[in-house]
Amino acid sequence: MTHENRVLIAGAGPVGCTAALILAQHGVDVTLLESEPALAEDLRASTFHPPSLDLLDDLGVTEQLIPQGVIAAKYQYRDRTSGAYAEFDLGVLSGHTRHPFRLQCEQYKLTRTILPMLEQSGKVDIRFSTSLTAVDNKDDGVKVTIEGTSGNEQLSGRYLIGADGSRSRVRSEVGIELEGFTYPELFLVVSTDFPFEDHLENLSYVNYLSDPEEWCTILRVPGLWRVLFPTEVGASEEELADPANVEQRLQRLVKSDKPYNVEHITLYHIHQRVAKHYRAGNVLLAGDAAHLNNPLGGMGMNGGLHDVFNLCPRIADIILNGASEDQLDLYERQRRNVTIEYIQNQSIQNKKNIEQMQDDKRLEHIKNLQDMIADREQAVAFLRRNNMIEALERSHAIT
Ligand SMILES: Cc1cc2nc3c(=O)[nH]c(=O)nc-3n(C[C@H](O)[C@H](O)[C@H](O)COP(=O)(O)OP(=O)(O)OC[C@H]3O[C@@H](n4cnc5c(N)ncnc54)[C@H](O)[C@@H]3O)c2cc1C
């Protein structure tokens, strides 16, 4: 096969772009395929966890990302009805991470930061408006069919990374099942410049608000607050995204004399699913192509980044140093297990906690969190788990 040492990557989202940069910095040639004509201006992820910032720092990305976001050194669990809240200070994690804070920054800023680095590397052939349409998994490599502006073409490579998101064509081409379930309700995300900080006492940049009738999260990104609400099962998307209905929800959250200035209204289907395998021969899955979880806790993109920081150095070691391909099975064992043990379980539990209907249980939860905060050791353990440090360490320990 030609191009036998080239790695093909489907999808230039945060995971595909990061994979391309890691491989390029190791000296591996990459072809990065993206169906859209340009990088998506995707608002989905806004939280970068401390270990992701550490890893991206090793690539020279974090120092460019920090000025584009806001630093959330603290975050809160609040109860809308009683006003009680528990505030965690990520500063206690210094010694566990070089970045003891969450960075609130839209995910498109990551891909926009990486793209010029890929161009300058001289190692990455980036093809926009080019969709992967078929995969032929061979013994010594992989052949893919791509559809671009000038028609169909075939490309060969040693490996293919499917970083092509939740509806991954790569995943379906190699016949890997995405096991799990989909929640019946949609999540509604609204962004506004309304100054919530002037109305909700001591608000931090990341806030999870439980409520028996309508829980929500309020997250800061530069210049805007992003509010995430659950929605009624069975309501039409048109009805849910209707600006008048959105206005009513925001008015219920904080009463304002003037109508809210709303910048974006977006609805999302929410899943808890993990691919049955992350490897099929020379094809590897990473990011949303491999796993989907609800966004409470901000772990989907971060988990995808952790996938490729695990996978890509292994691929480079095989291509450049002749390391054993067993490394790729280890990738599947480490990342798939941790996705199930930590990310799936934690995000499902986060949703159960925030939507708790019983007043006494919600208040008990806040009280437990306050008690943990008062005990430094417990606070560190909680924050290591909830900010993905423990999961990353656990994945490295799996053999
Ligand atoms: C409301 C919401 C909030 C979220 N907040 C957070 C958060 O705070 N923190 C967090 O960690 N995660 C968060 N997430 C999850 C996060 O957005 C995703 O996990 C992340 O986008 C996954 O990145 P990816 O690169 O794997 O996939 P994607 O971002 O979906 O990128 C896939 C890319 O592949 C391209 N593509 C698709 N098919 C093909 C093909 N056949 N050929 C070529 N290209 C193709 C697509 O055009 C796209 O550019 C949130 C999700 C939602 C819905």
Ligand as a Chemical Component Dictionary entry (heavy atoms), coordinates in Angstrom:
data_LIG
# 
_chem_comp.id                   LIG 
_chem_comp.type                 NON-POLYMER 
_chem_comp.pdbx_formal_charge   0 
_chem_comp.three_letter_code    LIG 
# 
loop_
_chem_comp_atom.comp_id 
_chem_comp_atom.atom_id 
_chem_comp_atom.alt_atom_id 
_chem_comp_atom.type_symbol 
_chem_comp_atom.charge 
_chem_comp_atom.model_Cartn_x 
_chem_comp_atom.model_Cartn_y 
_chem_comp_atom.model_Cartn_z 
_chem_comp_atom.pdbx_ordinal 
LIG C1  C1  C 0 -24.773 21.276 25.432 1  
LIG C2  C2  C 0 -23.457 20.583 25.452 2  
LIG C3  C3  C 0 -22.457 21.057 26.274 3  
LIG C4  C4  C 0 -21.234 20.400 26.335 4  
LIG N1  N1  N 0 -20.290 20.864 27.192 5  
LIG C5  C5  C 0 -19.133 20.186 27.328 6  
LIG C6  C6  C 0 -18.119 20.668 28.220 7  
LIG O1  O1  O 0 -18.262 21.709 28.858 8  
LIG N2  N2  N 0 -16.969 19.948 28.319 9  
LIG C7  C7  C 0 -16.783 18.796 27.611 10 
LIG O2  O2  O 0 -15.741 18.157 27.787 11 
LIG N3  N3  N 0 -17.688 18.361 26.706 12 
LIG C8  C8  C 0 -18.856 19.028 26.542 13 
LIG N4  N4  N 0 -19.764 18.611 25.620 14 
LIG C9  C9  C 0 -19.424 17.500 24.708 15 
LIG C10 C10 C 0 -18.528 17.982 23.533 16 
LIG O3  O3  O 0 -19.169 19.015 22.830 17 
LIG C11 C11 C 0 -18.202 16.821 22.596 18 
LIG O4  O4  O 0 -17.785 15.730 23.388 19 
LIG C12 C12 C 0 -17.097 17.194 21.597 20 
LIG O5  O5  O 0 -17.550 18.090 20.621 21 
LIG C13 C13 C 0 -16.589 15.933 20.874 22 
LIG O6  O6  O 0 -15.567 16.292 19.991 23 
LIG P1  P1  P 0 -15.227 15.360 18.726 24 
LIG O7  O7  O 0 -14.090 16.033 18.054 25 
LIG O8  O8  O 0 -15.119 13.952 19.159 26 
LIG O9  O9  O 0 -16.555 15.404 17.833 27 
LIG P2  P2  P 0 -17.228 16.628 17.078 28 
LIG O10 O10 O 0 -16.990 17.893 17.820 29 
LIG O11 O11 O 0 -18.639 16.234 16.832 30 
LIG O12 O12 O 0 -16.459 16.738 15.710 31 
LIG C14 C14 C 0 -16.614 15.769 14.698 32 
LIG C15 C15 C 0 -16.178 16.383 13.370 33 
LIG O13 O13 O 0 -16.208 15.358 12.375 34 
LIG C16 C16 C 0 -16.757 15.884 11.169 35 
LIG N5  N5  N 0 -17.278 14.733 10.405 36 
LIG C17 C17 C 0 -18.408 14.015 10.680 37 
LIG N6  N6  N 0 -18.543 13.009 9.797  38 
LIG C18 C18 C 0 -17.471 13.095 8.959  39 
LIG C19 C19 C 0 -17.048 12.317 7.829  40 
LIG N7  N7  N 0 -17.756 11.252 7.406  41 
LIG N8  N8  N 0 -15.909 12.678 7.186  42 
LIG C20 C20 C 0 -15.174 13.754 7.608  43 
LIG N9  N9  N 0 -15.542 14.526 8.665  44 
LIG C21 C21 C 0 -16.669 14.185 9.337  45 
LIG C22 C22 C 0 -17.810 16.864 11.669 46 
LIG O14 O14 O 0 -18.149 17.818 10.676 47 
LIG C23 C23 C 0 -17.116 17.480 12.880 48 
LIG O15 O15 O 0 -16.361 18.612 12.523 49 
LIG C24 C24 C 0 -20.995 19.253 25.538 50 
LIG C25 C25 C 0 -21.998 18.786 24.679 51 
LIG C26 C26 C 0 -23.212 19.436 24.637 52 
LIG C27 C27 C 0 -24.279 18.913 23.707 53 
# 
loop_
_chem_comp_bond.comp_id 
_chem_comp_bond.atom_id_1 
_chem_comp_bond.atom_id_2 
_chem_comp_bond.value_order 
_chem_comp_bond.pdbx_ordinal 
LIG C1  C2  SING 1  
LIG C2  C3  SING 2  
LIG C2  C26 DOUB 3  
LIG C3  C4  DOUB 4  
LIG C4  N1  SING 5  
LIG C4  C24 SING 6  
LIG N1  C5  DOUB 7  
LIG C5  C6  SING 8  
LIG C5  C8  SING 9  
LIG C6  O1  DOUB 10 
LIG C6  N2  SING 11 
LIG N2  C7  SING 12 
LIG C7  O2  DOUB 13 
LIG C7  N3  SING 14 
LIG N3  C8  DOUB 15 
LIG C8  N4  SING 16 
LIG N4  C9  SING 17 
LIG N4  C24 SING 18 
LIG C9  C10 SING 19 
LIG C10 O3  SING 20 
LIG C10 C11 SING 21 
LIG C11 O4  SING 22 
LIG C11 C12 SING 23 
LIG C12 O5  SING 24 
LIG C12 C13 SING 25 
LIG C13 O6  SING 26 
LIG O6  P1  SING 27 
LIG P1  O7  DOUB 28 
LIG P1  O8  SING 29 
LIG P1  O9  SING 30 
LIG O9  P2  SING 31 
LIG P2  O10 DOUB 32 
LIG P2  O11 SING 33 
LIG P2  O12 SING 34 
LIG O12 C14 SING 35 
LIG C14 C15 SING 36 
LIG C15 O13 SING 37 
LIG C15 C23 SING 38 
LIG O13 C16 SING 39 
LIG C16 N5  SING 40 
LIG C16 C22 SING 41 
LIG N5  C17 SING 42 
LIG N5  C21 SING 43 
LIG C17 N6  DOUB 44 
LIG N6  C18 SING 45 
LIG C18 C19 SING 46 
LIG C18 C21 DOUB 47 
LIG C19 N7  SING 48 
LIG C19 N8  DOUB 49 
LIG N8  C20 SING 50 
LIG C20 N9  DOUB 51 
LIG N9  C21 SING 52 
LIG C22 O14 SING 53 
LIG C22 C23 SING 54 
LIG C23 O15 SING 55 
LIG C24 C25 DOUB 56 
LIG C25 C26 SING 57 
LIG C26 C27 SING 58 
# 
